[in-house]
Every structure is written in C-alpha cells, then in structure tokens.
Amino acid sequence: MENGKKNGVQFRNRSQVIDLLMQDGKVTGVLINCDYNWKDGTSKKEQRIGSRGGVVVATGGWGQDKDFIKTTMPVYSLLECTSQPGATAEMLKALLKSGCLPSMLDMYQLGPWASPDEKGAGPGSFFADYAFAEGMAVNPKTGRRFMNELADRRTRADAELNVLSESTPDKINYPVVFCGEKTTEHAEGFQAAYRDKTVFRYETLADLAKAYDIPLKALQQQVDEYNKIVAGTQKDPFAKPLDVKQPLKAPFYAMRLTPKLHYCMGGIAVNPRSEVLSTTTLAPIPGLYAAGEVTGGVHGMDRLGGCSSVDFMVFGLEAGRNAAAYLKAQGN
C-alpha cells in the first residue's frame, strides 16, 4: 500500500462498488457509494469513477451473504462462515448484471476443522489440524471413527455432516476430535483454544466419554484399535497417513467439530489472462479483469490449503499487466 502511494495510486476507503459503467460493450469505470457504512447500509452519496485502463475486480468471496447462498446452495446458508462480515455478494451481483459469465456458483468449500464453540476460524481450528494428525475423530453416538482425519477438506466436511445428520431435536450430534498431551506441546493454537474453552482436558477416557455422552466401552475399543494402527500391528480401515506415530493415552484434549463455510469455489469466469468472459459472446469483456476468490473454477471443486494466496498473486499480476497493456492500447 505504501509503495502504491509512492507511485501515485489513490486508495479510497468506505467505497462500495454498486455497478460497473459500460459504453459500447467496454467497461469504463464504476459507480460507488461514498462513505459507505456496511453495518447499517448507509452512505453519503453516489459517485461515478471513470477508468481509461479498465477495471480489475478483486473483491473476494461472499460467504457471509446468506440470502445469495440460499439461492445457490440452500443447505449451506444455515452454516456459520469463517469470512469477515463484509464478505457479501454486492459486487458479484453487479458483475452478473453486466453480463459476466458465472462459473460454479453452487460450489462452496467447508472447513472441517472448525468448532461450534468459537466464532469463525479461531485458534481451535489450528489446533484441530494437529489433533487430526496425531489423534482421532469419533461419532459421539457410536464412539467410533468415521473418516480419514487427514483426507481432503471436502471428504472430511461431508463425513462430519453425516454425523451431524444423526442429531435429534433435543441434541446436536457434534463430532469430537481428541489427542494426547504430547500433541499439545507443539500444536499451534492450543494455548489460546484451551484458554477460550474451545478445547478441554480430560484426565481419563471415562471423563471424556461422559463429557460428550459417548459409550465408553465402544470408545475404549476404538482407542485400543487406533493404538494398534499406530504400532503397525493393525491396518487402518480409513488409510490415514501416520507421519507422526503418536499413541493415544491419558490425559486427553478434545474439541467439538462442525464444518463452516470457508471459501467460494465459484464466481466469475476468467481466462488465463485474468480477462472476464461475457455470457453472450464467451469472449473477454474489454476493460474488465478479475482475480482471487471472486473468480470461479480456478481450483475446481475443492481448494488445497494455502492456494488462495497463490491464486490472487498469480492472477492479480496477470490482471495488472494486461490492464496496463489495455491502457497503452487505448493510446493512454
């Protein structure tokens, strides 16, 4: 940002883009609400901002827009989201209104490491990855494992939703993941999650079973089987890769799990030059570029962790370079 300011870039805070300005099929600027307050939806005035070099859209996802999600994947609108409160669909709707080609708008990624006992993705979400690697997740109704704890995010989230589907009107059947004390000595997020009461300590397996209403006999049998898997004397039915062979023993540290909406896999279609495609011509819309989570299909149906950063850096560079080339081609 400081480098941009040194090179003459203007930054406008509290500016909500509400429409794209177009002329003769080309994008020529944006219409914005000035001094916009996202908490109450008010603004001081509308303003048109012209551009001679096109517009680059990098407004991210819309995971907090329950109304929009309800139209594309209704069941996911019931889930909490890990994104910041302003992650809504106004810009996406403006793009669709302008004839931009949508891609995979019904596809969303869920975070399987989230907990109902913290807001969004807090420290417990970091701790869960270590508990998945060196512990196990169980269905409280059966006391048994129900997934490969290190499978891809979609596989794990779907498995957790299946466990949650066994809930009753009186009780939500949250999956539980737990590990031994050795894991907590190096697990990122543990201290904060323990402090915030997302993660709890249990001196015995009986204490853990009682806390989550898990049948103790079945849970003890599952722990015994898991420890045989760690020791290499029994095959894992879920084929979990054990890079760290950590046997489970008391005291135990556990947390409840629930998938949360984490990333919008769909969005606006772009080509490898970050040019936005038209619904009618399927060709690039002159002067319009996009990068990051607002674009769709870049990661397929599921995104690998960390790849969203690579996405917006690679396609952000492409958008900037090609917008500059477009500006030059206009004689500016």
C-alpha positions in Angstrom: 0.0 0.0 0.0 2.8 2.4 0.9 4.6 1.5 -2.4 1.4 2.2 -4.3 1.0 5.6 -2.7 4.6 6.5 -3.7 3.7 5.6 -7.2 0.6 7.8 -7.3 -2.1 5.2 -6.5 -5.2 6.6 -4.8 -6.8 4.5 -2.1 -10.5 5.1 -1.3 -11.8 3.6 1.9 -15.5 3.1 2.6 -16.3 2.9 -1.1 -18.9 0.3 -2.0 -19.0 -0.5 -5.7 -22.6 -0.9 -6.8 -22.3 -1.1 -10.6 -20.0 -1.3 -13.5 -20.0 1.6 -16.0 -20.1 0.4 -19.6 -20.1 2.0 -23.0 -20.2 0.3 -26.4 -19.6 -3.1 -24.7 -16.5 -1.9 -22.8 -16.1 -1.3 -19.1 -15.3 2.3 -18.5 -15.4 2.7 -14.7 -17.5 2.0 -11.6 -20.4 3.5 -9.7 -19.8 3.7 -5.9 -21.4 4.6 -2.7 -19.1 7.1 -0.9 -18.5 6.9 2.9 -20.4 3.6 3.0 -21.2 2.1 6.4 -21.6 -1.7 6.0 -23.1 -2.1 9.4 -26.3 -0.1 8.6 -26.0 0.1 4.8 -26.0 3.9 4.6 -23.8 6.2 2.5 -23.5 9.9 1.8 -23.7 9.9 -2.0 -23.1 8.1 -5.2 -20.1 8.9 -7.4 -19.0 7.8 -10.8 -15.3 6.9 -11.2 -14.1 6.6 -14.8 -11.1 4.5 -15.9 -9.1 4.7 -19.1 -7.3 1.4 -18.4 -10.2 -0.8 -17.4 -11.3 -2.2 -14.1 -9.7 -5.0 -12.0 -12.2 -6.7 -9.6 -10.6 -8.4 -6.6 -13.5 -8.2 -4.1 -13.2 -11.8 -2.7 -15.9 -14.2 -1.8 -19.4 -13.7 -0.4 -19.6 -16.4 2.3 -21.4 -14.1 4.7 -24.2 -13.4 2.2 -26.8 -15.9 3.5 -29.5 -14.6 1.1 -27.3 -15.2 -2.0 -26.1 -18.6 -0.8 -29.7 -19.6 -0.2 -30.4 -19.3 -3.9 -27.4 -21.5 -5.0 -26.8 -24.0 -2.2 -29.7 -23.6 0.3 -28.4 -26.0 3.0 -25.1 -24.1 3.3 -26.9 -20.9 4.2 -27.5 -22.5 7.6 -23.8 -22.8 8.3 -21.6 -20.3 10.0 -18.9 -18.7 7.8 -15.2 -18.1 8.6 -15.0 -14.9 6.5 -15.2 -11.3 7.8 -18.7 -9.8 8.0 -18.3 -7.7 4.8 -17.8 -10.8 2.6 -21.1 -10.3 0.8 -22.3 -10.6 -2.9 -23.0 -7.0 -4.0 -20.0 -6.9 -6.4 -20.8 -10.4 -7.7 -24.4 -9.3 -8.5 -23.1 -6.2 -10.3 -20.8 -8.4 -12.4 -23.7 -10.8 -13.3 -25.9 -7.8 -14.1 -23.2 -6.6 -16.5 -23.3 -9.9 -18.5 -20.3 -11.6 -16.9 -20.2 -15.4 -17.3 -20.8 -17.2 -14.0 -18.9 -20.4 -13.1 -19.8 -23.0 -10.4 -21.8 -20.6 -8.3 -23.3 -23.5 -6.3 -19.8 -24.8 -5.2 -18.5 -23.9 -1.7 -15.7 -25.2 0.4 -16.3 -26.1 4.0 -13.6 -26.0 6.7 -13.7 -29.4 8.5 -11.5 -28.2 11.4 -14.0 -25.6 12.7 -15.8 -25.7 16.1 -19.2 -24.6 17.3 -17.5 -23.3 20.4 -15.6 -20.4 18.8 -16.5 -17.7 16.3 -15.4 -18.3 12.7 -12.0 -20.0 12.4 -10.3 -19.3 15.7 -7.3 -20.9 17.5 -9.3 -24.2 17.8 -9.2 -24.5 14.0 -5.4 -24.5 14.1 -5.3 -27.0 17.0 -7.7 -29.3 15.2 -5.2 -30.0 12.4 -2.7 -31.3 14.9 -5.4 -33.4 16.7 -6.5 -34.8 13.3 -2.8 -35.8 12.6 -2.0 -37.3 15.9 -5.4 -38.2 17.4 -8.7 -39.3 16.1 -12.3 -38.0 15.4 -15.3 -40.0 16.6 -19.0 -40.0 16.2 -20.4 -39.5 19.8 -23.3 -41.8 19.2 -21.2 -44.8 18.3 -17.8 -44.0 19.8 -16.2 -45.0 16.5 -14.1 -43.2 14.0 -16.0 -42.1 10.8 -13.4 -40.7 8.5 -9.7 -40.4 7.5 -8.8 -37.5 9.6 -6.3 -36.3 7.0 -8.4 -36.6 3.9 -9.2 -33.6 1.7 -11.4 -30.9 3.2 -14.5 -31.9 1.2 -14.3 -35.5 2.2 -13.9 -34.7 5.9 -16.6 -32.0 5.8 -19.1 -34.4 4.2 -18.3 -37.0 6.7 -18.9 -34.6 9.6 -22.2 -33.5 8.0 -23.2 -37.2 8.0 -22.5 -37.4 11.8 -24.4 -34.1 12.4 -27.4 -35.6 10.4 -27.8 -38.0 13.3 -28.8 -35.1 15.6 -32.1 -35.1 17.4 -34.4 -32.1 18.2 -33.0 -32.3 21.8 -29.3 -32.6 21.0 -26.9 -31.8 18.2 -24.6 -34.7 17.5 -21.3 -32.8 17.1 -18.3 -34.9 16.0 -15.4 -34.9 18.6 -11.7 -34.9 17.9 -9.2 -35.6 20.6 -5.5 -36.3 21.1 -2.9 -36.9 23.9 -0.9 -34.4 25.9 2.2 -34.9 23.8 0.5 -33.3 20.8 -0.4 -30.2 22.8 3.2 -29.4 23.4 3.7 -28.3 19.8 0.2 -27.8 18.5 -0.4 -24.3 17.1 -3.4 -22.6 18.6 -3.6 -25.0 21.6 -2.9 -22.5 24.4 -5.5 -19.9 23.1 -8.1 -22.6 22.3 -7.7 -24.1 25.8 -7.9 -20.6 27.4 -11.0 -19.8 25.4 -12.7 -23.1 26.3 -12.8 -24.5 22.8 -10.5 -27.3 23.8 -10.9 -29.2 27.1 -8.7 -31.5 29.2 -9.9 -34.9 30.5 -7.8 -37.0 32.9 -9.3 -40.3 31.8 -11.1 -41.7 28.8 -14.1 -42.2 31.0 -14.2 -38.5 31.8 -14.0 -37.7 28.1 -16.8 -40.2 27.3 -19.0 -38.7 30.0 -18.5 -35.1 28.8 -19.7 -35.9 25.3 -22.1 -38.7 26.1 -20.1 -41.3 24.2 -20.5 -45.0 25.0 -17.3 -45.8 27.0 -16.9 -49.4 26.0 -17.1 -48.6 22.3 -14.7 -45.6 22.7 -12.2 -47.7 24.7 -12.3 -50.4 22.0 -11.7 -47.7 19.3 -8.7 -46.2 21.2 -7.2 -49.7 21.6 -7.6 -50.3 17.8 -6.2 -46.9 17.0 -3.1 -47.6 19.1 -2.6 -50.9 17.3 -2.8 -49.0 14.0 -0.1 -46.6 15.3 2.0 -49.5 16.4 1.7 -51.1 12.9 0.0 -54.3 14.1 -3.4 -53.5 12.6 -4.4 -52.0 9.3 -6.3 -48.7 9.3 -9.7 -49.1 7.5 -9.6 -45.3 6.7 -5.9 -45.4 5.4 -4.9 -42.3 7.3 -1.2 -41.5 6.7 0.6 -41.5 10.0 3.6 -39.2 9.6 3.7 -38.9 13.4 3.1 -42.2 15.2 1.6 -40.9 18.4 -0.2 -43.4 20.6 -3.3 -42.1 22.4 -3.1 -42.1 26.2 -4.4 -40.0 29.0 -4.7 -37.2 29.7 -6.8 -36.3 26.6 -7.6 -33.0 25.0 -10.8 -32.7 23.0 -12.9 -30.3 21.0 -16.2 -30.5 19.2 -16.3 -30.1 15.4 -18.7 -28.6 12.9 -18.0 -27.7 9.2 -18.1 -23.9 8.4 -18.4 -22.3 5.0 -14.8 -21.2 4.2 -14.4 -20.4 0.5 -16.5 -19.7 -2.5 -15.3 -22.1 -5.2 -17.4 -20.4 -7.9 -17.6 -16.9 -9.2 -17.0 -15.1 -12.5 -15.3 -16.9 -15.3 -11.9 -15.6 -16.4 -9.3 -16.8 -19.0 -5.6 -17.3 -18.2 -5.0 -13.5 -18.8 -7.5 -12.7 -16.0 -9.9 -11.2 -18.6 -13.6 -11.7 -17.5 -15.7 -13.6 -20.1 -19.0 -12.5 -21.5 -22.2 -14.6 -21.1 -23.3 -13.8 -24.6 -20.1 -13.9 -26.6 -17.9 -16.1 -24.3 -15.1 -13.7 -25.3 -13.3 -11.3 -22.9 -15.3 -8.2 -22.0 -13.0 -5.3 -23.0 -11.5 -3.5 -20.0 -12.7 -5.9 -17.3 -10.3 -8.1 -15.3 -10.7 -10.2 -12.1 -8.5 -12.1 -9.6 -8.9 -14.0 -6.4 -12.0 -15.6 -4.8 -14.4 -13.6 -6.9 -13.4 -15.7 -9.8 -14.8 -19.2 -10.3 -13.4 -22.6 -11.3 -9.7 -21.8 -10.7 -9.4 -24.5 -8.0 -12.0 -26.9 -9.3 -14.5 -28.3 -6.8 -12.1 -28.2 -3.8 -9.2 -25.9 -2.9 -5.9 -27.0 -1.3 -5.0 -25.0 1.8 -2.8 -22.0 1.0 -3.6 -22.0 -2.7 -5.9 -19.0 -2.5 -2.8 -16.8 -1.8 -1.1 -18.2 -4.9 -4.4 -17.7 -6.9 -4.7 -13.9 -6.2 -0.9 -13.3 -6.6 -0.7 -15.1 -10.0 -3.9 -13.8 -11.4 -3.5 -10.4 -9.8 -0.2 -10.0 -11.6 -1.9 -11.1 -14.8 -4.7 -8.7 -14.3 -2.4 -5.8 -13.6 -0.1 -6.5 -16.6 -3.0 -6.9 -19.0 -4.9 -3.9 -17.7 -1.7 -1.8 -18.3 -1.4 -3.2 -21.8 -5.0 -2.4 -22.4 -4.4 1.2 -21.2 -1.5 1.5 -23.6 -3.5 0.1 -26.5 -6.1 2.8 -25.9 -3.4 5.4 -26.5 -3.1 6.5 -22.9 
